[in-house]
């Protein structure tokens, strides 16, 4: 009876109800977060995982700018159906150099975490300019402007790499100094394709 009275009192008192909700939410959050704070795999890169090159990093910025992550996830879950369709499931160490993460949760299009190397650069170029030319029935929009804009105009890539180095990305002074030169003569579509081709490259087979 006392329990019922307390329950009724909480329901009838808005302040107590809000406090109770916040308390339970805080406990639930801590239960999820505390175990991973000391999890080494979140900070240790996979054997083949490396920071993005200047070209790939510029392509990643365009990928984000164009909203590609709204329709494509980059997180293959350890489920048989996902592994059979997309490839080996994603490991935490593969995302050490991803800021921000682009895991996503909505798949209007397929997951792209293992897309690197599956198709040629020419296939990606046609797909971005006219998706239905290579995937009949595709609902993906075309991105013709990517073939007209210079990649170097997308942002200050050297400054971005310097900022990422402060966060722990092992870029050298030479890599940062050469960043702008690497983008010279490239279009936005070129660097976006380079980024797509890098996806999944950080995966190392067990025992390899």
Long-range contacts (C-beta under 8 A, 24 or more apart in sequence): 39-92, 41-91, 41-92, 41-93, 42-92, 42-93, 42-96, 43-96, 44-93, 44-96, 45-93, 45-94, 45-96, 45-97, 45-202, 46-91, 46-93, 46-94, 46-96, 46-202, 46-203, 46-204, 47-204, 47-208, 48-201, 48-202, 48-203, 48-204, 49-93, 49-94, 49-96, 49-97, 49-202, 50-97, 50-201, 50-202, 51-97, 51-164, 51-169, 51-170, 51-171, 52-97, 52-195, 52-198, 53-175, 53-182, 53-194, 53-198, 54-157, 54-158, 54-161, 54-175, 54-178, 54-179, 54-180, 54-182, 54-183, 55-151, 55-182, 55-183, 55-186, 55-190, 55-191, 55-194, 55-195, 56-191, 56-194, 56-195, 56-198, 57-157, 57-160, 57-161, 57-164, 57-195, 58-151, 58-154, 58-155, 58-157, 58-183, 58-191, 58-195, 59-151, 59-190, 59-191, 59-192, 59-193, 59-194, 59-195, 59-196, 60-195, 61-154, 61-155, 61-160, 62-146, 62-151, 62-154, 62-188, 62-191, 62-192, 62-195, 63-102, 63-192, 63-195, 63-196, 64-102, 65-154, 66-143, 66-146, 68-112, 69-102, 69-104, 70-104, 70-106, 70-108, 71-106, 71-107, 71-108, 71-109, 71-140, 72-104, 72-107, 72-108, 72-109, 72-110, 72-111, 72-112, 73-103, 73-104, 73-105, 73-106, 73-107, 73-111, 73-112, 73-113, 74-102, 74-103, 74-104, 74-111, 74-112, 74-113, 74-199, 75-103, 75-104, 75-111, 75-113, 76-111, 76-113, 76-114, 82-111, 85-110, 86-110, 86-111, 86-113, 86-114, 87-113, 87-114, 87-200, 88-114, 88-203, 91-203, 93-202, 94-202, 94-203, 97-164, 97-169, 99-164, 99-167, 108-139, 109-140, 112-196, 112-199, 113-199, 113-200, 114-199, 114-200, 114-203, 115-196, 115-197, 115-199, 115-200, 116-196, 116-197, 116-198, 116-199, 116-200, 116-201, 117-197, 117-200, 117-201, 121-193, 121-197, 124-193, 124-196, 124-197, 125-189, 125-193, 128-189, 128-192, 128-193, 129-189, 143-189, 145-188, 146-187, 146-188, 146-189, 146-192, 147-187, 147-188, 147-189, 148-187, 149-187, 149-188, 150-183, 150-186, 150-187, 150-188, 151-183, 151-186, 151-187, 151-188, 151-190, 151-191, 152-180, 152-183, 152-184, 152-186, 154-188, 154-191, 157-183
